[in-house]
Amino acid sequence: MTQKIKSLIWTLTFFLSAIWSWSLCLADTGQPGDKTGQRPGQRPNIIFLLADNIQSDHFGYMGHPFIKTPSLDKMTRDGVVFQNAFDTTPLCSPSRASILSGAYASNHGVKTNHTAWQEGRKTFLELMDNSGYNTAFIGKWHMPGKKGLPDLPFLETFVSFSDRSGQGRYFDCPLIVNGKPTPSKKTYLTEEMTDYAIEFMNQQTQVPAADKKPFLIYLSYKNAHPPFKAPKGVAGRYKNAKVDLPARDFWYPKTNGIGFHGTLFGSYKNKYRKYGEVITALDQQIGRLMEELDKAGLKENTMVVFMADNGVGWGEHFKHGLSDPWEEIIKLPFIVQAPWLVNDPGTRRDQMVLNIDIAPTFMTLAGLEPPSNMDGKSFIPLLTDPSTQGRKAWLLEFWRFYPRSVPTYTGVRTDQYKYVEYVSGRDNLLFDLKNDPGEKHNLYDTSQGRELLPKLKQMMTDLSTGVQL
């Protein structure tokens, strides 16, 4: 073999080796330049699991003394827990609209539970469906409208309910499936919603390879909204559990100080036990879905996100309505599983993420540019690199409405401080959350507070005008 041929073979071998090494490197990172979060050559599937009214620490993985959540515990071992996830408007309908739109309530317009969804505004579901995703919305919609549910013709599957003003009921809930009234097939609503999600997911696996599309499932559960009703096998599980709640009567402030109403509501400790049971019932159904995902061979290319629409308090503060800006109310459970993105499964992140970040994250994952009217931002960089700097501050909003007694307020939350400014009826709040995590010492009318206020007020103004911090 001549020297010229040997040289040519060596050059070709080196060139092929370099290409092979580069492709392996790209496969390991799982995303081109860590920007979109896609695996090479394919867009991932997405499953979004939305719970209702669950305090962020009421899970096994958070060390709760008796509430068991083995399925979500496993999800945390396979993924990442965001310990500082928040709801920008602590109320069901505005939070759900913020999730779908990626915008603050002051921008998307759903300010209370009595405000209808503006059907002209596009959800991330529609934008992703238009880009080639098969999309399904399954479960609780809970944004009022003249017809109860909106027209979402782009969805491949739309399963929801309008019963009880959109709250639905845990047992024997009549459904609306793709616009048609449909009787329930399963006794327990949470199980039936999971059945629809599994059915939709399995349909995607049966499509010929040439016609396959990535899918997105938005699965919105009723658990754990009152009244707390668990199915057979879970109901009564915690009836003897020791309940250690604040000494003050939890129901008293929630009934506007009318003790008679609190008496009619019953023992708050028993209610709390039942609350734990519906969380465990939810966990069981999430476990079913995750098992089916694994069986279908879809786990490695599917992002699963679990969160709640808002938190709930159990007497930690005397003035503790359902939408007060306390940490127990605004902080959310937030778990993300995405095997190709997370190199350190089982870990926790301290950066702040918000309900408005869901839409831009999913769109980025699909290779789409989030529209300019989205206030949130993708948290994909926080998944791939835990040292990535998170946001500095975000806007907290609430509008008073009947029958809530909580006044309208606007606030700003940073990684250390929370400032809340009421329109009327209450003293403003300012807390140093690092040194006072229980929010017991209001700094507003103190020398320290007066020193902090100008910067916090400026942040609030900037955020209100669209500046990202």
Residue pairs with C-beta under 8 A, 6 or more apart in sequence:
23 40
26 32
26 40
27 39
27 40
29 384
30 37
30 38
30 39
30 40
30 340
30 341
30 384
31 37
31 38
31 39
31 340
31 341
31 380
31 384
32 38
32 40
34 380
34 381
34 384
34 385
35 364
35 380
36 364
36 365
36 367
36 380
37 44
37 303
37 338
37 341
37 364
37 365
37 378
37 380
37 383
37 384
38 44
38 365
38 367
39 301
39 340
42 214
42 301
43 132
43 133
43 214
43 365
43 366
43 367
44 214
44 301
44 302
44 303
44 338
44 340
44 365
45 204
45 214
45 215
45 216
45 298
45 301
45 302
45 303
46 214
46 215
46 216
46 217
46 302
46 303
46 304
46 305
46 362
46 365
46 366
47 197
47 201
47 216
47 217
47 219
47 289
47 293
47 302
47 303
47 304
47 305
48 216
48 217
48 218
48 219
48 304
48 305
48 358
48 362
49 219
49 221
49 286
49 289
49 304
49 305
49 306
49 307
50 96
50 99
50 139
50 140
50 218
50 219
50 220
50 221
50 307
50 308
50 309
51 221
51 223
51 224
51 282
51 306
51 307
51 308
51 309
51 333
52 92
52 140
52 220
52 221
52 222
52 223
52 224
52 225
52 308
52 309
53 92
53 224
53 225
53 226
53 308
53 309
53 310
53 311
53 312
54 223
54 224
54 279
54 308
54 311
54 312
54 333
55 311
55 312
55 313
55 314
55 328
55 331
56 62
56 85
56 308
56 311
56 328
56 331
56 332
56 333
56 334
57 63
57 64
58 64
58 67
58 275
58 276
58 279
58 333
59 67
59 69
59 72
59 73
59 279
59 333
60 67
60 68
60 69
60 70
60 72
60 73
61 69
61 72
61 73
61 76
61 81
62 333
64 276
65 241
65 242
65 244
66 238
66 241
66 242
66 276
67 238
67 276
67 279
67 280
68 280
68 283
69 279
69 280
69 283
70 283
70 287
71 283
71 284
71 286
71 287
71 290
72 283
72 286
72 306
72 335
74 287
74 290
75 286
75 290
75 304
75 306
75 335
75 337
76 335
76 346
77 345
77 346
78 337
78 339
78 345
78 346
79 304
79 335
79 336
79 337
79 338
79 342
79 345
80 335
80 336
80 337
80 342
80 344
80 345
80 347
80 348
80 349
80 383
81 334
81 335
81 347
81 348
81 349
82 334
82 335
82 336
82 348
82 349
82 351
82 353
82 379
82 382
83 348
83 349
83 350
84 331
84 349
84 350
84 351
84 352
84 353
84 415
85 307
85 331
85 332
85 333
85 334
85 352
85 353
85 354
85 355
86 330
86 331
86 332
86 352
86 353
86 354
86 355
86 394
86 413
87 95
87 98
87 309
87 310
87 311
87 329
87 330
87 331
87 332
87 354
87 355
88 95
88 98
88 104
88 105
88 354
88 355
88 356
88 394
88 395
88 396
88 397
89 95
89 98
89 104
89 105
89 111
89 396
89 397
89 398
90 310
90 311
90 322
90 323
90 324
90 325
90 329
90 330
90 398
91 112
91 113
91 310
91 322
91 323
91 398
92 113
92 142
92 309
92 310
93 110
93 112
93 113
93 114
93 115
93 142
93 143
93 144
94 105
94 110
94 111
94 112
94 113
94 115
94 397
95 309
95 310
95 355
96 110
96 141
96 142
96 143
96 220
96 309
97 103
97 105
97 108
97 109
97 110
97 117
97 143
98 104
98 105
98 108
98 355
98 356
99 309
99 355
99 356
99 358
99 359
100 123
100 124
100 125
100 359
101 107
101 108
101 121
101 123
101 124
101 356
101 359
101 373
101 374
102 124
102 356
102 357
102 358
102 359
102 360
102 363
102 370
102 373
102 374
102 375
102 376
103 356
103 373
103 374
103 375
103 376
104 356
104 375
104 395
104 397
105 111
105 397
105 399
106 395
106 397
106 464
107 373
107 375
108 118
108 121
109 115
109 118
109 121
110 116
110 117
110 118
110 143
111 399
111 401
112 399
112 401
113 142
113 144
113 401
114 144
114 401
114 402
115 143
115 144
116 143
116 144
116 145
116 146
117 143
117 145
117 150
119 145
119 150
119 151
122 371
123 152
123 359
124 358
124 359
124 360
124 362
124 363
125 135
125 137
125 152
125 154
125 155
125 216
125 218
126 135
126 152
126 154
127 363
127 368
127 371
128 135
128 216
128 362
128 363
128 366
128 368
129 135
129 154
129 155
129 156
129 216
130 154
131 366
131 367
131 368
132 213
132 214
133 213
133 214
133 215
133 216
133 366
134 156
134 204
134 213
134 214
134 215
134 216
135 154
135 155
135 156
135 157
135 215
135 216
135 217
135 218
136 155
136 156
136 157
136 158
136 159
136 196
136 197
136 200
136 215
136 216
136 217
136 218
137 152
137 155
137 157
137 158
137 159
137 160
137 218
137 220
138 157
138 158
138 159
138 160
138 193
138 196
138 197
138 200
138 217
138 218
138 219
138 220
139 159
139 160
139 193
139 218
139 219
139 220
139 221
139 222
140 160
140 161
140 166
140 167
140 168
140 220
140 221
140 222
141 149
141 150
141 160
141 161
141 166
141 220
142 166
142 167
143 150
143 166
144 165
144 166
148 162
148 166
148 176
149 158
149 160
149 162
149 176
152 158
156 200
157 178
157 196
157 200
158 176
158 177
158 178
158 179
159 175
159 176
159 177
159 178
159 193
159 196
160 175
160 176
161 168
161 173
161 174
161 175
161 176
161 189
162 176
163 169
163 173
163 174
167 222
167 225
168 189
168 222
169 189
170 188
170 189
170 190
170 222
170 227
170 229
170 230
170 231
170 278
171 187
171 188
171 189
171 229
172 184
172 187
173 184
173 189
173 192
174 181
174 182
174 183
174 184
175 181
175 182
175 183
175 184
175 192
176 182
184 192
185 192
185 195
186 192
186 195
187 231
188 231
188 281
189 222
190 221
190 222
190 223
190 231
190 281
190 282
190 285
191 231
191 285
193 219
193 220
193 221
193 285
194 219
194 285
194 286
194 288
194 289
197 217
197 219
197 289
198 288
198 289
198 292
200 215
200 217
201 215
201 217
201 289
201 292
201 293
201 296
201 298
202 292
202 296
204 212
204 213
204 215
205 296
205 297
205 298
207 213
214 366
216 362
219 289
221 282
221 285
223 278
223 279
223 281
223 282
224 275
224 278
224 279
224 282
226 271
226 275
228 271
228 274
228 275
228 277
228 278
229 235
229 274
229 278
230 237
230 274
230 277
230 278
230 280
230 281
231 281
234 277
234 278
234 280
234 281
234 284
235 277
236 277
237 277
237 280
238 273
238 274
238 276
238 277
238 280
239 273
241 273
241 276
243 269
243 272
243 273
245 268
245 269
245 272
245 314
245 315
246 314
246 315
246 316
248 315
248 318
249 262
249 268
249 315
250 268
250 272
250 313
250 314
250 315
250 320
251 261
251 262
251 265
251 268
252 259
252 262
253 315
253 318
253 319
253 320
253 321
254 262
254 320
254 321
254 322
255 261
255 262
255 265
256 405
262 268
265 271
268 314
268 315
272 314
286 306
290 304
293 299
293 302
293 304
299 339
300 339
300 340
301 340
302 338
303 336
303 337
303 338
303 341
303 362
303 365
304 335
304 336
304 337
304 338
305 334
305 335
305 336
305 337
305 358
306 333
306 334
306 335
307 332
307 333
307 334
307 335
307 355
307 358
308 332
308 333
309 355
310 323
310 329
310 330
310 332
311 328
311 329
311 330
311 331
311 332
312 322
312 328
312 329
313 320
313 322
313 324
313 326
313 328
313 329
314 328
316 326
316 328
316 438
317 324
317 326
317 328
317 439
319 426
320 326
320 328
320 329
321 404
321 405
321 406
322 329
322 404
322 406
323 329
323 398
323 404
323 406
324 406
325 396
325 398
325 409
325 411
325 418
325 420
325 429
326 439
327 418
327 433
327 437
327 439
330 396
330 413
332 355
334 353
336 342
336 379
336 383
338 383
339 345
341 380
341 383
341 384
342 383
342 384
343 384
344 386
347 386
349 382
349 386
350 390
351 379
351 382
351 388
351 389
351 390
351 391
352 390
352 391
352 394
352 413
352 415
353 379
353 382
353 390
354 376
354 391
354 394
355 376
356 374
356 375
356 376
357 376
357 377
357 378
357 379
358 376
359 370
359 374
359 376
360 370
360 374
360 376
360 377
360 378
361 376
361 378
361 379
361 380
363 369
363 370
363 378
364 370
364 378
364 380
365 378
365 380
370 376
370 377
370 378
375 466
375 468
377 391
377 468
381 388
382 388
382 390
390 415
391 468
391 469
392 414
392 415
392 459
392 469
393 412
393 413
393 414
393 459
393 463
393 469
394 412
394 413
394 463
394 469
395 410
395 411
395 412
395 460
395 463
395 464
396 409
396 410
396 411
396 412
396 413
396 418
396 420
397 409
397 410
397 411
398 406
398 408
398 409
398 410
399 408
400 406
400 407
400 408
400 423
407 422
407 423
407 424
407 425
407 426
408 422
408 423
408 424
409 420
409 421
409 422
409 423
410 420
410 421
410 460
410 464
411 418
411 419
411 420
411 421
411 429
411 460
412 418
412 419
412 456
412 459
412 460
412 463
414 456
414 459
416 432
416 433
416 434
417 430
417 431
417 432
417 433
417 452
417 456
418 429
418 430
418 431
418 433
418 439
419 428
419 429
419 430
419 444
419 452
419 453
419 456
419 457
419 460
420 428
420 429
420 430
421 428
421 460
422 428
427 442
427 444
427 445
428 444
429 439
429 442
429 444
430 442
430 443
430 444
430 449
430 452
430 453
430 456
431 439
431 441
431 442
431 443
432 441
432 443
432 448
433 439
442 449
443 449
443 452
444 453
459 469
462 469
463 469
